[in-house]
């Protein structure tokens, strides 16, 4: 299983978090277009040649499975299990629930499984022992620290890998492993498995994807952070879409076992990094909307086609545009004074952050209005309060029923056309050069201005155009920064000192600051730190178009690295994460 958001490990953890929010959602009310109604019904997408009709109950008998849709091991999708809840299942009950869920996933997805999907259980101690192998080399960890520092999500004194662990550590409840062709449920020592049926459907859909597309294929592992999130846009998007339709059937006319109780409903918010959390949640919401649109326009054939040729960027998924235009990024390493890149990390030393991560970067600067210890700066929209900036993340036109849906589009970042982020090292010193490309000069200017607002929010002085900017040691992001815009290109350079910036970019048209210079600048400080002049969305009544639903949650949370590499994690959420979901306003509506 891969660690989140690294070139070698991102996809599995991304899957883990998304479903992190789903464990609370059986029996949700269905949105009008979310229900798993018969394929021929209006609004359910065109009927295509790859959509196989489901078998009748009379056609479904013992031993039937791979030839029929809606029937597995003699269990028909319209049947029900003879137990009302899914906590503490024995082996017989687990097998019965799995057969029924496979039949129902077939009916919703309109194609048969090709083979059985084993569901195994391991104890927490066994799982931790099997997967305890660390998280990359020292070079990778140092490289990755610079990536997250450049995104102003993990500070200079923090460790990115530890921050990632703070989000995912100990929360793994299960996963689908393409390498082992099975679902593994992680249970507390001495206890029986607790399973959410809709989450089981989510993971079984991953098994079906694997049977038809082979999830171990390299095309399902992005080479960069943005690439991994983009691939998850279709892989997780299809699973969430099926899960939505499955849950709608449970709310409509299926008899569905109730999920286990979450085991916690309040208390203090855990000390998680919400910038990381909201980054990895992006494929689940935007991906589900993308798959919904693909299916509405081209049926399941369009989804299959996109699975065969996954999205290349989060921008493609955010804007649901398979023809989204990217551009090559111009960068030449001209560093002097002993600075060197990490040639063996990323893609020739570079990471690509992408539109989703860039949006979270700016949004995260206002998250302190909701979470203790966070920042309270107006970066996305400087003329509005930090609370209103925070609520930008909740402005969505659509809605999902099984989890929260968040907005990742904003004029400051939606003109993204490409980026390459190069961490550097020089002895004990760290730095980076981040080359970005934009669709228009106006897009580039909007990004550059927002980045300057973020710098001055964390610094003390005004920004002087054409001059290296310094942030003091009291900040989480101390050091010197150079920001250059040339047409549609914006390049950001960071080093511990102003001289280091010019060592990294000796040809930059930047001047060193005068000692104690408080030069007039064009950026302004843009960073109001008053959080009491706007209502903060908790997911229930967001400002200015926030969808206001308190529905989200997640499941799918495998996250440890080790011999389960390449797995697509799933199931449930640890009790401590309940407080996280509550704080974000993510609890799904229940029908009673």
C-alpha positions in Angstrom: 0.0 0.0 0.0 1.5 3.4 -1.0 1.9 6.4 1.2 -0.1 9.4 0.1 1.2 12.1 -2.2 4.6 10.8 -3.2 5.7 9.7 -6.6 5.9 6.1 -5.6 3.0 5.9 -3.1 0.2 8.4 -3.7 -2.7 6.5 -5.2 -3.4 4.0 -2.5 -3.5 6.5 0.2 -5.6 8.8 -1.8 -8.1 6.0 -2.1 -7.8 5.5 1.6 -8.9 8.9 2.6 -11.7 9.3 0.4 -13.5 6.5 1.7 -12.4 7.7 5.0 -15.7 9.6 5.0 -18.1 6.9 3.9 -18.6 4.7 6.9 -21.6 6.7 8.2 -23.7 6.7 5.1 -26.0 3.7 4.6 -29.6 4.6 4.1 -29.0 8.1 2.8 -31.6 10.0 1.0 -31.0 9.9 -2.8 -30.5 12.9 -5.0 -32.7 12.8 -8.1 -29.9 11.8 -10.4 -28.1 9.5 -7.9 -30.4 6.5 -7.8 -29.6 3.2 -9.3 -32.7 3.0 -11.4 -33.1 0.6 -14.3 -30.8 1.5 -17.2 -33.7 2.2 -19.6 -35.1 4.9 -17.3 -34.8 8.5 -18.1 -31.8 10.4 -16.7 -29.8 7.2 -16.1 -27.5 7.6 -19.0 -27.8 6.0 -22.5 -28.1 2.3 -22.7 -24.9 1.1 -24.5 -23.9 -2.3 -25.9 -21.7 -3.0 -22.9 -24.6 -2.6 -20.4 -25.8 -6.1 -19.7 -29.3 -6.6 -18.3 -29.7 -8.2 -14.9 -31.0 -11.7 -14.4 -34.3 -12.4 -12.9 -34.6 -14.2 -9.6 -35.8 -17.3 -11.4 -32.7 -17.3 -13.5 -30.4 -17.1 -10.5 -29.4 -20.4 -9.0 -26.6 -21.9 -7.0 -23.4 -22.0 -9.0 -24.4 -19.1 -11.2 -22.2 -16.1 -11.2 -19.9 -15.1 -14.0 -22.4 -15.4 -16.8 -25.2 -13.5 -15.2 -25.5 -9.9 -14.0 -27.2 -9.4 -10.6 -26.6 -12.9 -9.4 -23.6 -14.3 -7.5 -23.3 -17.8 -6.0 -27.0 -18.2 -6.2 -27.8 -14.9 -4.5 -30.0 -12.5 -6.4 -29.6 -8.7 -6.0 -33.2 -8.3 -4.9 -32.7 -10.6 -1.9 -31.6 -9.5 1.6 -29.5 -10.9 4.3 -31.1 -12.3 7.5 -29.3 -10.0 9.9 -30.1 -6.4 10.5 -26.6 -5.0 11.4 -23.1 -5.6 10.1 -21.0 -5.3 13.2 -19.5 -8.5 14.7 -20.1 -10.6 11.6 -19.1 -14.3 11.7 -17.6 -16.0 8.6 -21.0 -17.3 7.3 -22.6 -13.8 7.6 -19.6 -12.1 6.0 -19.8 -14.5 3.0 -23.5 -14.0 2.7 -23.1 -10.2 2.8 -20.3 -10.4 0.2 -22.3 -12.5 -2.2 -25.3 -10.2 -1.9 -23.2 -7.0 -2.4 -21.4 -8.5 -5.4 -24.8 -9.2 -7.0 -26.0 -5.7 -6.3 -22.8 -4.1 -7.6 -23.2 -6.1 -10.8 -26.8 -4.8 -11.1 -25.8 -1.2 -10.5 -22.7 -1.4 -12.8 -24.4 -3.5 -15.4 -21.7 -6.0 -15.9 -20.6 -9.3 -14.2 -17.7 -10.0 -12.0 -15.3 -12.4 -13.7 -14.3 -14.2 -10.5 -15.0 -14.4 -6.8 -13.5 -11.7 -4.6 -12.2 -13.1 -1.3 -12.7 -11.0 1.8 -10.2 -11.7 4.5 -9.6 -10.3 8.0 -6.4 -9.6 9.8 -5.9 -8.2 13.3 -4.5 -4.7 13.8 -1.3 -6.0 15.3 -0.8 -8.4 12.3 -1.4 -5.7 9.8 1.0 -3.2 11.5 3.7 -5.9 11.7 3.3 -6.8 8.0 3.4 -3.2 6.8 6.0 -1.7 9.1 8.7 -0.8 6.6 9.1 3.0 6.9 8.3 5.6 4.3 11.0 6.2 1.8 14.6 7.1 1.9 16.1 10.0 3.7 16.6 11.7 0.4 12.9 11.3 -0.5 11.8 12.6 2.9 13.9 15.7 2.6 12.7 16.2 -1.0 9.1 15.7 0.0 9.4 18.2 2.9 10.3 20.9 0.4 7.3 20.0 -1.8 4.8 20.5 1.1 6.7 23.6 2.3 6.4 25.1 -1.1 2.6 24.5 -0.9 2.6 26.3 2.5 0.9 23.3 4.1 3.7 21.9 6.1 6.0 24.3 7.9 9.8 24.5 8.0 10.0 22.9 11.4 7.6 20.1 10.6 8.1 16.8 8.8 5.8 16.2 5.8 5.9 12.4 6.3 4.9 12.8 10.0 2.1 15.2 9.0 0.9 12.6 6.5 1.0 10.0 9.2 -1.0 12.3 11.5 -3.8 12.1 9.0 -3.7 8.4 8.2 -1.8 6.7 11.0 -3.8 4.0 12.8 -7.0 4.6 10.7 -6.6 1.7 8.3 -9.7 -0.5 8.4 -9.3 -2.4 5.2 -8.4 -2.2 1.5 -8.6 -4.0 -1.8 -5.3 -5.3 -3.0 -4.9 -5.7 -6.8 -1.7 -7.7 -6.2 -3.5 -10.3 -4.0 -6.9 -10.0 -5.7 -8.7 -9.7 -2.4 -10.2 -7.4 0.1 -8.6 -7.3 3.5 -10.4 -6.1 6.6 -8.3 -4.9 9.5 -10.0 -5.6 12.9 -9.1 -4.9 16.5 -7.3 -7.8 18.2 -9.9 -10.2 19.5 -12.9 -8.6 17.7 -15.1 -9.6 14.8 -15.2 -7.4 11.6 -17.5 -4.4 11.4 -18.5 -3.6 7.8 -20.4 -0.8 6.2 -22.3 -2.4 3.2 -22.0 0.7 1.0 -18.2 0.7 1.6 -18.0 -3.0 0.8 -19.7 -2.1 -2.5 -17.1 0.6 -3.1 -14.2 -1.8 -2.5 -15.9 -4.5 -4.6 -16.2 -2.1 -7.5 -12.4 -1.7 -7.2 -12.1 -5.5 -7.5 -14.3 -5.3 -10.6 -12.1 -2.6 -12.1 -9.1 -4.7 -11.4 -10.7 -7.7 -13.2 -11.5 -5.6 -16.3 -8.6 -3.1 -16.4 -5.8 -4.5 -14.2 -5.1 -1.9 -11.5 -1.5 -3.0 -11.2 -0.9 -1.6 -14.7 1.5 1.4 -14.5 -1.1 3.7 -16.1 -2.9 3.7 -12.7 0.1 5.1 -10.9 0.7 8.8 -11.6 4.4 9.8 -11.8 3.6 13.0 -9.8 1.3 14.2 -7.1 -1.0 15.7 -9.6 -0.9 12.7 -11.8 -1.8 10.4 -9.0 -4.7 12.5 -7.9 -5.9 12.7 -11.5 -5.8 8.9 -12.0 -7.8 8.5 -8.8 -10.3 10.9 -10.3 -11.5 8.0 -12.5 -10.6 5.0 -10.3 -12.2 6.5 -7.2 -14.8 8.5 -9.1 -16.4 5.4 -10.6 -16.4 3.7 -7.2 -18.1 6.6 -5.5 -20.6 6.9 -8.4 -21.5 3.2 -7.9 -21.6 3.7 -4.2 -24.0 6.6 -4.6 -26.3 4.5 -6.8 -26.1 1.6 -4.4 -27.0 3.8 -1.4 -29.9 5.3 -3.3 -31.3 1.8 -3.9 -31.0 1.2 -0.1 -33.0 4.3 0.5 -35.5 3.5 -2.1 -36.4 -0.2 -2.5 -33.6 -2.5 -1.3 -33.5 -3.9 2.2 -30.0 -3.1 3.4 -28.3 -4.0 6.6 -27.4 -1.1 8.8 -23.7 -0.2 9.1 -21.9 -0.5 12.4 -22.0 2.5 14.7 -19.0 4.8 14.2 -18.0 4.6 17.9 -17.6 8.2 18.5 -19.4 11.4 17.9 -17.6 14.4 19.5 -14.7 15.5 21.5 -11.7 17.6 20.5 -10.7 17.8 16.8 -7.6 15.6 16.4 -4.3 17.4 15.5 -4.4 16.5 11.8 -3.1 18.5 8.9 -6.3 19.5 7.1 -4.4 20.9 4.1 -3.2 17.3 3.4 -6.6 15.9 4.2 -8.4 18.2 1.8 -5.9 17.6 -0.9 -6.4 13.8 -0.9 -10.2 14.1 -0.8 -10.3 15.9 -4.1 -10.6 12.8 -6.4 -13.6 11.4 -4.6 -15.9 14.3 -5.1 -14.7 15.8 -8.4 -14.1 12.3 -9.7 -17.7 11.2 -8.9 -19.1 14.2 -10.7 -16.8 13.5 -13.7 -18.0 9.9 -13.9 -21.6 10.9 -13.5 -21.2 13.3 -16.5 -19.3 10.7 -18.6 -22.1 8.2 -18.0 -24.9 10.7 -18.7 -23.3 11.5 -22.0 -21.9 8.2 -23.1 -23.1 5.4 -20.8 -20.7 3.0 -19.1 -18.8 2.7 -22.4 -17.5 6.3 -21.8 -16.5 5.4 -18.3 -14.6 2.3 -19.6 -12.9 4.4 -22.2 -11.7 6.9 -19.5 -10.5 4.0 -17.3 -8.4 2.8 -20.2 -7.0 6.2 -20.7 -7.0 7.9 -17.3 -7.0 11.7 -16.7 -3.6 13.3 -16.8 -4.2 16.2 -14.4 -6.6 17.2 -11.6 -7.5 20.2 -13.8 -9.1 17.7 -16.3 -11.2 16.2 -13.4 -12.1 19.5 -11.7 -13.4 21.0 -15.0 -14.6 17.6 -16.3 -12.8 18.3 -19.6 -10.9 15.3 -21.2 -9.3 17.7 -23.7 -8.0 20.1 -21.0 -4.9 21.8 -22.5 -1.6 21.6 -20.7 1.6 23.3 -21.8 5.2 22.4 -21.5 7.0 24.1 -18.6 10.3 25.9 -19.4 13.0 25.3 -16.8 16.7 25.1 -16.9 18.8 24.3 -13.9 21.3 27.2 -13.7 22.0 27.0 -9.9 25.4 28.0 -8.6 27.1 27.9 -5.3 26.8 24.2 -4.7 23.0 23.8 -5.0 21.8 20.6 -6.5 18.5 18.9 -7.3 17.3 15.4 -6.4 17.8 13.7 -9.7 16.5 10.4 -8.4 13.3 11.7 -6.9 10.1 12.6 -8.7 10.4 13.1 -12.5 14.0 14.0 -13.0 13.9 15.7 -9.6 10.6 17.5 -10.1 7.2 17.2 -8.6 4.0 18.5 -10.2 1.6 20.0 -7.7 -1.3 20.7 -10.1 -4.5 22.7 -9.8 -6.1 20.8 -6.9 -3.0 21.2 -4.6 -2.6 24.8 -5.6 -6.2 25.6 -4.7 -5.8 23.9 -1.3 -2.5 25.8 -0.7 -4.4 29.2 -0.9 -7.5 27.9 0.8 -5.5 26.5 3.7 -4.3 29.9 4.7 -7.8 30.7 6.0 -8.5 27.4 7.7 -7.6 28.7 11.1 -11.0 30.3 11.4 -12.3 26.7 11.9 -9.3 24.8 13.3 -7.2 25.8 16.2 -3.6 26.6 15.3 -4.3 27.3 11.6 -3.9 30.5 9.6 -6.5 33.2 9.3 -5.5 35.0 6.1 -7.5 36.2 3.1 -5.5 35.0 0.2 -8.0 33.7 -2.4 -10.2 36.7 -2.1 -8.4 39.5 -0.4 -11.4 41.9 -0.2 -13.4 39.3 1.9 -12.9 38.0 5.4 -10.9 34.9 6.3 -14.2 33.2 7.1 -15.5 34.0 3.7 -12.3 32.7 2.1 -12.7 29.5 4.1 -16.2 29.1 2.8 -15.0 29.2 -0.8 -14.2 25.5 -0.4 -17.9 24.7 0.2 -19.3 26.6 -2.8 -20.6 23.7 -4.9 -23.4 23.6 -7.4 -23.8 19.8 -7.2 -24.3 17.4 -4.3 -23.3 13.9 -3.3 -25.2 11.8 -0.8 -22.5 9.5 0.6 -19.9 12.1 1.4 -19.0 15.8 1.5 -18.4 17.6 -1.8 -15.9 20.4 -2.0 -15.0 23.0 -4.4 -11.5 23.1 -5.9 -12.0 25.6 -8.6 -11.2 29.3 -8.3 -10.1 32.0 -10.7 -6.7 32.2 -8.9 -5.8 28.6 -9.9 -8.2 27.5 -12.7 -6.0 28.8 -15.5 -3.3 26.2 -14.6 -1.5 24.8 -17.6 1.5 23.0 -15.9 4.1 23.2 -13.2 7.4 21.7 -12.2 8.6 22.0 -8.6 12.3 21.3 -8.1 13.5 20.9 -4.5 17.2 21.7 -4.0 19.8 21.0 -1.3 23.1 22.5 -0.5 24.7 20.9 2.5 22.2 21.5 5.4 20.4 24.2 3.4 17.2 23.5 1.5 15.4 25.5 -1.2 13.3 25.1 -4.3 12.5 26.5 -7.7 8.8 26.2 -8.8 8.2 26.9 -12.5 4.5 27.3 -13.4 2.7 27.8 -16.7 -0.7 29.4 -17.2 -3.3 29.5 -20.0 -3.3 33.3 -20.3 -1.2 36.2 -18.9 -4.2 37.2 -16.8 -4.2 33.7 -15.2 -0.5 34.0 -14.5 -1.0 37.4 -12.9 -3.8 36.1 -10.8 -1.7 33.3 -9.4 1.3 35.5 -8.9 -0.7 38.1 -7.0 -2.3 35.5 -4.8 1.1 34.0 -4.0 2.5 37.4 -3.1 -0.5 37.9 -0.8 0.3 34.6 0.9 3.9 35.7 1.4 3.1 39.0 2.9 0.5 37.5 5.1 3.2 35.3 6.7 5.8 38.1 6.6 6.0 41.5 8.3 6.7 43.9 5.5 5.1 45.0 2.2 6.2 43.4 -1.0 8.5 45.4 -3.3 8.2 44.5 -7.0 11.3 43.0 -8.4 12.9 42.4 -5.0 13.5 39.3 -3.0 11.0 39.1 -0.1 12.0 37.9 3.4 9.9 36.1 6.0 11.2 36.1 9.5 12.2 33.2 11.6 9.0 33.4 13.8 7.0 32.2 10.8 6.3 28.6 9.8 7.8 29.5 6.4 10.9 31.6 7.1 13.5 32.5 4.5 13.7 34.4 1.2 11.4 34.3 -1.8 11.7 35.5 -5.3 8.6 35.8 -7.5 8.9 36.4 -11.2 6.2 36.6 -13.9 7.1 36.6 -17.6 4.0 36.5 -19.7 2.2 33.2 -18.9 5.0 31.9 -16.8 5.4 32.4 -13.0 8.6 31.2 -11.3 9.0 31.1 -7.5 12.4 30.6 -5.8 13.0 30.0 -2.2 16.2 29.7 -0.2 17.1 30.5 3.5 18.6 33.8 2.5 18.2 36.4 -0.3 21.6 35.6 -1.6 20.6 31.9 -1.8 17.7 32.9 -4.1 20.1 34.5 -6.6 22.4 31.4 -6.3 19.4 29.3 -7.3 18.3 31.7 -10.1 21.4 33.7 -11.0 19.7 35.1 -14.1 16.6 36.2 -12.2 15.6 39.9 -12.6 15.5 40.3 -8.8 17.2 42.7 -6.5 18.4 41.9 -3.0 16.4 43.7 -0.3 18.0 46.6 1.7 18.6 45.8 5.3 15.4 46.8 7.2 13.7 47.8 3.9 10.0 48.3 4.2 9.6 49.2 0.6 6.3 50.1 -0.9 5.0 47.2 -2.9 2.2 46.2 -5.2 1.1 43.1 -3.3 -0.2 44.6 -0.1 -0.4 42.3 2.9 -3.7 40.8 1.7 -3.8 38.8 4.9 -6.5 39.9 7.3 -6.1 37.9 10.5 -9.6 38.7 11.9 -11.8 35.6 11.8 -14.9 37.1 13.4 -16.3 39.1 10.5 -17.9 36.2 8.6 -19.8 33.1 9.2 -17.7 29.9 8.9 -19.2 27.0 7.0 -19.3 23.8 8.8 -20.8 22.1 5.8 -24.3 23.0 6.7 -24.9 26.5 5.5 -21.9 27.8 3.6 -21.7 31.3 2.3 -22.3 32.5 -1.2 -23.5 29.4 -2.9 -22.1 26.7 -0.6 -24.3 23.7 -1.0 -24.9 23.5 2.7 -25.3 19.8 2.9 -23.9 18.1 5.9 -23.3 14.9 4.0 -19.8 13.5 3.6 -17.7 11.3 5.3 -15.4 8.8 3.6 -14.1 5.3 4.1 -11.4 3.6 2.1 -8.5 4.3 4.5 -5.6 2.0 4.0 -2.4 3.9 4.4 0.6 2.0 5.7 3.5 1.3 3.3 4.9 -2.1 2.9 4.3 -5.3 1.1 0.7 -4.3 0.2 2.1 -1.8 -2.3 -0.3 -1.0 -5.1 -3.4 -1.6 -3.1 -6.5 0.5 -3.2 -7.5 0.9 0.5 -10.9 1.2 1.9 -13.3 0.6 4.9 -14.4 2.7 7.6 -12.8 5.3 9.8 -11.2 5.2 13.2 -13.1 6.7 16.1 -10.7 9.6 16.2 -11.5 10.6 12.7 -15.2 11.1 13.6 -14.3 14.3 15.2 -12.5 15.4 12.0 -15.5 14.7 9.9 -17.7 16.5 12.4 -15.4 19.5 12.3 -15.6 19.6 8.5 -19.3 19.3 8.5 -19.1 15.9 6.7 -21.6 13.7 8.5 -24.0 12.2 6.0 -27.8 12.3 6.4 -29.4 9.2 7.7 -32.9 8.0 6.9 -34.8 6.5 9.8 
